[in-house]
């Protein structure tokens, strides 16, 4: 093979390589366009997730506040009931003491001839 044929073969190979590179570049451009579309969709999905998180935080925040308020009301009611029960037990104890004192006085007066 002479030099001219070698140069033509090299040029033919370069031309084939360039065609392959152009095809690869076109494929890469298409891939990049697809990636851009995917990124746009991901941004939209992320915004949707953020919006949903805000809604959940608001809803749960209100629910937690209502739960806390309900707990406080129940706690206050339990404290009041405990106080009332303690007062009732104290009255019962005083009444039992008074009854025992009356019975003692009754037995004492019977024994003394009263």
PyMOL commands that set and color helices and strands:
alter all, ss='L'
color gray80, all
select helices_A, chain A and resi 3-111
alter helices_A, ss='H'
color red, helices_A
deselect
rebuild
show_as cartoon
